[in-house]
Amino acid sequence: MLKTVIRTIILILAIGNQLLLAWGKHPLPWSEEELYEGISAMVTAICALITWWKNNSFTKEARLADQYLKTLKEGEKDGSNQAVSS
């Protein structure tokens, strides 16, 4: 749902921008360099948030725990729900 709303807002802004340009208006008061820097900062912030949110397992124990959880979830899907011994 959120992705749909974001895409719709971006589409509306793009169409509005194109209409203003067609009428000879320049709706964005920033230089090309300022716009590039702003977009670059947003992409960096979004990547940082995604990386922070995502479960990153670096240690051997964490990877084993991820595998154990995956096995448990697969067991729930097929109805067996059996624990895995290691």
Secondary structure, DSSP 4 states (H G I P E B T S, - for coil): -HHHHHHHHHHHHHHHHHHHHHTT-----S-HHHHHHHHHHHHHHHHHHHHHHS----SHHHHHHHHHHHHHHHHHHHT--PPPP-
